[in-house]
């Protein structure tokens, strides 16, 4: 298939880094018509709105954790209030 359009996301630099962190995950939020995505990059979880009308993507929420974030998962249960969860590495080992 040929893509209809491309959207470029601009990540901010993390203090002390020369370039933005790599994006580890990109997930669509269910029940949002594909207009909301969540990214994980360098331990920062960001929610973006990508309007279907073709206008540019913009950041609507961001969360930074002092601990590393290994993975984010999207809740597939529409009756639950929780949208996403994250997993950090086990620091006890």
C-alpha positions in Angstrom: 0.0 0.0 0.0 1.0 3.6 -0.7 0.9 5.9 2.4 -1.6 8.7 2.1 0.6 11.1 4.1 3.5 11.2 6.5 3.7 12.9 9.9 6.9 14.0 11.4 7.2 14.1 15.2 9.7 16.4 16.9 11.1 15.1 20.1 12.9 17.4 22.5 16.5 16.9 23.5 17.1 15.5 26.9 19.5 17.6 29.0 23.1 16.7 28.2 22.3 14.8 24.9 23.3 16.1 21.5 20.3 14.5 19.7 16.8 13.4 20.6 16.3 9.9 22.0 15.3 7.0 19.8 11.6 6.2 19.8 11.2 2.7 21.3 7.4 2.3 20.8 4.5 3.9 19.0 1.0 2.7 20.0 -2.5 3.8 18.9 -5.0 4.4 21.7 -8.1 2.3 21.1 -11.5 3.9 20.6 -10.0 7.2 19.4 -10.4 6.8 15.6 -6.6 6.5 15.2 -6.1 10.2 16.1 -4.2 9.6 19.3 -0.9 7.8 19.6 1.5 7.2 22.5 5.2 7.1 22.1 8.0 5.9 24.4 11.4 7.6 23.8 14.2 7.6 26.3 11.9 7.0 29.3 9.5 9.7 28.3 5.9 8.8 27.5 4.2 11.2 25.2 0.6 11.3 23.9 0.1 13.0 20.5 -3.0 14.0 18.7 -2.8 13.4 14.9 -5.9 15.0 13.4 -7.3 13.0 10.5 -7.9 16.3 8.6 -4.2 16.4 7.7 -3.1 19.1 10.0 0.1 18.6 11.9 0.6 16.3 15.0 0.9 18.0 18.3 1.8 16.9 21.8 -1.1 16.8 24.3 0.5 15.2 27.3 3.9 14.1 28.5 5.2 12.1 31.4 8.8 11.6 32.5 9.9 9.0 35.0 13.2 9.2 37.0 13.5 5.4 36.5 13.9 3.7 33.1 10.7 2.7 31.3 11.1 -0.6 29.4 7.7 -0.9 27.8 4.3 0.7 27.6 1.1 -1.2 26.9 -2.4 0.0 25.9 -5.4 -1.2 27.8 -7.8 -3.0 25.3 -10.7 -2.9 27.8 -12.9 0.1 26.9 -14.8 -0.2 30.2 -11.6 0.5 32.2 -10.5 4.0 33.2 -6.8 3.1 32.7 -5.5 3.9 29.2 -1.9 2.8 29.4 0.5 1.1 31.8 4.3 1.0 31.8 6.9 -1.5 32.9 10.2 -0.5 34.5 13.2 -2.9 34.9 13.5 -4.9 38.1 16.1 -3.1 40.1 16.3 -5.8 42.8 18.6 -8.1 40.7 
